[in-house]
Amino acid sequence: MRVNQHPILSFDTKEEITFTFNGKPMKGMMGDTIASALHANGVKKLSESIHLKRPRGFYCAIGNCASCNMIVDGKPNVRTCITPLKEGMRVEFQHGKGHVYET
């Protein structure tokens, strides 16, 4: 869901961006974070608790917690709430703590 009309605020039309989430093509807008684009596409579960596997969604939305960590272009533990969406990104759900990423 994306807010398109508001009684006080106006929203400029922005360039559409395509990306994939778990192999499924999705669309976002220039200026979106990964998490906001996923949310606009109906994806509410961004991660799960380590031990009980309970779903986690937006929590802090400022990069302080780990509730939105995902694998982005092969790199684990990316905080999607503060990472800008880019054309062609590959975003994947991350199970557990992720693995060590070597550059």
N, C-alpha and C positions, 0 to 999 in steps of 0.2 A: 504494500500500500504506500502510495506517495501522495503528499498533500499538493494539489494542483491549484486549488482556489482557497482564498482566505479573505475574510472581510477587511483586514487591515494591511496585510503584507502582500507584496507582489512577487512573482517568481519569473525570472527571466528564462527564456528557452535556452537550454544548454545542449551541447553536442552529445549525441548518444555514443556510448562505448559498449563494445561486446567483450565478454569474458566467459570463462566456464567455471562451474561449481560442480565438483565430482563428475566431470565429463559432460555435464549438461550445459548447453549454451544459454547465456543470460545477457540481459542488457542493463546498463547503468547510465548515469549521466556524468559528464565532466564535473569534477568537484566533489563527487561522492567519495566516501570512504568505502572500503570493501564491505564492512558490516552494514552500512546504510544501504548500499546497493542490494545486498542479500536480503535485507529486511523488506525493501521495496518489491523484491521478487517473491516474497512470501516465506523466506527462510527465517525462521525464528530461533531454531536451535543452532547455536554457534559452537558449542562444545558440550562436554559432559563431565560430571564430577569423576575424579580419579577412581575412587573406591566403589561407590554405589551406582555409578553410571547415570546419575540423574541429569536431565537436560539443563543446559545453561544458555541464557540469552544475553541481551545487552545488560550490563550491570553498571559499570562506572562510566563507560564511553569516553574516558580520557587517558586510557593506557596504563592505569595503575593496577588493575587486577589481571587475571589470566583467563577470564571467562570467554574471551573471543579469540583465543589462540587457534590459528589454522596453519595449514601448509600452503604457502604461496610460491608458485613457480619453483617447487621442489624444496623450499626452505621452511623448516618447521618453526613453530612458536612465534609466528608473526601476529602481532596485535592488530587485528583487522579493524578495530574501532578508530584507529588513528592513522592507518595506512591508506594513502590515496589510491583509488581505483585507476588502473591504466589499461589501455587497449590490449586485448589478447591475454590478460592474466589468467593463469591456471590456479584456481583456488580449490583446496581439498579439505574435507573434514579431517581433523586430527584426533586420533584416539590416544588417550594417555598423555604422557609428558612429551612425546615427540622424541626424535633421535638427535644425536649430535650432528651439527651441520659443519662440513669442512669446506672452506673456500678454496 
